[in-house]
Every structure is written in structure tokens, then in C-alpha cells.
Amino acid sequence: MKIRLKLSTILFSLVFFFCTGYLSAQKSQTVTFQTSAQCGMCKERIEEVMNFVPGVQFAELNMEDMSLTVKFKSKKTSADDLRKRVASIGYTADDVLPKEEDVKKLPLCCQPGGHR
């Protein structure tokens, strides 16, 4: 009985150790960067795309200053990759600029100068 109890305690300890080690290896980071978003349609588009990027836990665009905050798992993606993804949608992300053809895919109101 004692041997069985000790064996189950050891087994439980090993499982617990490996599970907590795996979970702690999945570090989350949060990054905030400026975008060229201008309106609610921009917010919807950016959040919709970014919230489905592998490793992203949440993405939210602040409508007051058009900054995007993204919480992500650093083992799955990086802040630079996230900026590139925003640029691929057609928006600037800090100093990462979108390609002209990606900007032209945006609705006219979301393109630069569309809300003047």
C-alpha cells in the first residue's frame, strides 16, 4: 500500500512539474503600437484579422489615439511579425509601412485622407 501511494505521489509530482514547466514556457507579452487607422471600420478590420493570428490572445484598437494593443504568446509570434501583419492589411504599424496595393484594397474612407 505504501509503495503504491509513493508511486502515485511521484507520478503526480512529475506530471505537475512538466505541466507547469510547459505553461510557464508559454510566455505572454503585450505590445502597443501606432496605426494609421481612422474610423470604426478600420478598428473592426484590424481587430478581426489580428485576433485570428496564431499566438495572439487579444488585439484591441484604441479609438482615441488609434493605437493597437496586442497580447500574444512569444513562442508563436513576435512584435515585429504583428506589425508586418497590420501592414499587410493596409495600415501603418509604427515604422512599418504597408504596400501601396494593400492600402488600395481598403475602403476609400479607410485609405489615407479618407476622412478629411
RAFEN-V970495 format. One record per residue. N is the residue number from 0. RES is the residue in three letters. PHI is phi in whole degrees, -180 to 180 (NA if undefined). OMEGA is omega in whole degrees, -180 to 180 (none if undefined). NEAR is the number of other ideal C-beta (glycine too) atoms within 10 Angstrom. Layout:
n/res/phi/omega/near
N/RES/PHI/OMEGA/NEAR
N/RES/PHI/OMEGA/NEAR
//
This chain:
n/res/phi/omega/near
0/MET/NA/180/5
1/LYS/-64/-180/6
2/ILE/-64/180/7
3/ARG/-64/179/8
4/LEU/-66/179/9
5/LYS/-64/180/10
6/LEU/-63/179/10
7/SER/-68/177/10
8/THR/-66/178/10
9/ILE/-65/180/10
10/LEU/-61/178/10
11/PHE/-61/-180/10
12/SER/-63/179/10
13/LEU/-64/179/10
14/VAL/-61/179/10
15/PHE/-61/-179/10
16/PHE/-61/-178/10
17/PHE/-70/179/10
18/CYS/-67/-180/10
19/THR/-70/176/10
20/GLY/-65/179/9
21/TYR/-67/-179/9
22/LEU/-67/180/9
23/SER/-72/177/8
24/ALA/-73/179/10
25/GLN/-86/-178/11
26/LYS/-69/174/10
27/SER/-102/176/11
28/GLN/-129/176/15
29/THR/-127/179/11
30/VAL/-129/175/17
31/THR/-128/178/13
32/PHE/-144/-179/17
33/GLN/-80/177/14
34/THR/-123/175/23
35/SER/-98/178/19
36/ALA/-60/-176/26
37/GLN/-130/-171/20
38/CYS/-151/179/15
39/GLY/-64/177/12
40/MET/-65/177/14
41/CYS/-63/-180/24
42/LYS/-58/-179/18
43/GLU/-60/-177/12
44/ARG/-64/-178/19
45/ILE/-64/-179/25
46/GLU/-65/-180/17
47/GLU/-61/180/11
48/VAL/-70/-172/16
49/MET/-68/-180/20
50/ASN/-72/177/13
51/PHE/-110/175/9
52/VAL/-75/179/16
53/PRO/-55/180/9
54/GLY/96/180/18
55/VAL/-80/179/18
56/GLN/-92/170/13
57/PHE/-163/176/12
58/ALA/-138/-179/22
59/GLU/-141/178/16
60/LEU/-95/177/22
61/ASN/-82/-176/13
62/MET/-73/-179/13
63/GLU/-72/-178/5
64/ASP/-119/178/9
65/MET/57/176/18
66/SER/-95/-180/15
67/LEU/-106/176/24
68/THR/-108/-178/13
69/VAL/-130/172/28
70/LYS/-103/-174/14
71/PHE/-147/176/24
72/LYS/-89/-174/15
73/SER/-67/177/13
74/LYS/-78/-175/11
75/LYS/-100/-176/13
76/THR/-156/-179/17
77/SER/-134/178/14
78/ALA/-62/178/17
79/ASP/-64/177/12
80/ASP/-63/179/13
81/LEU/-67/177/23
82/ARG/-62/178/21
83/LYS/-64/179/13
84/ARG/-66/177/19
85/VAL/-62/179/26
86/ALA/-63/-180/20
87/SER/-69/176/14
88/ILE/-79/179/21
89/GLY/122/-178/24
90/TYR/-116/172/28
91/THR/-75/177/19
92/ALA/-139/-170/26
93/ASP/57/-178/17
94/ASP/-96/178/8
95/VAL/-90/-176/17
96/LEU/-97/178/13
97/PRO/-78/173/21
98/LYS/-73/-178/11
99/GLU/-58/-180/8
100/GLU/-66/177/8
101/ASP/-72/177/14
102/VAL/-64/-178/18
103/LYS/-68/177/11
104/LYS/-76/180/12
105/LEU/-72/172/20
106/PRO/-57/-177/12
107/LEU/-55/-178/8
108/CYS/-68/-178/13
109/CYS/-94/178/22
110/GLN/-77/-180/15
111/PRO/-51/-179/14
112/GLY/83/-177/8
113/GLY/-70/-178/14
114/HIS/-115/179/10
115/ARG/-94/none/5
//
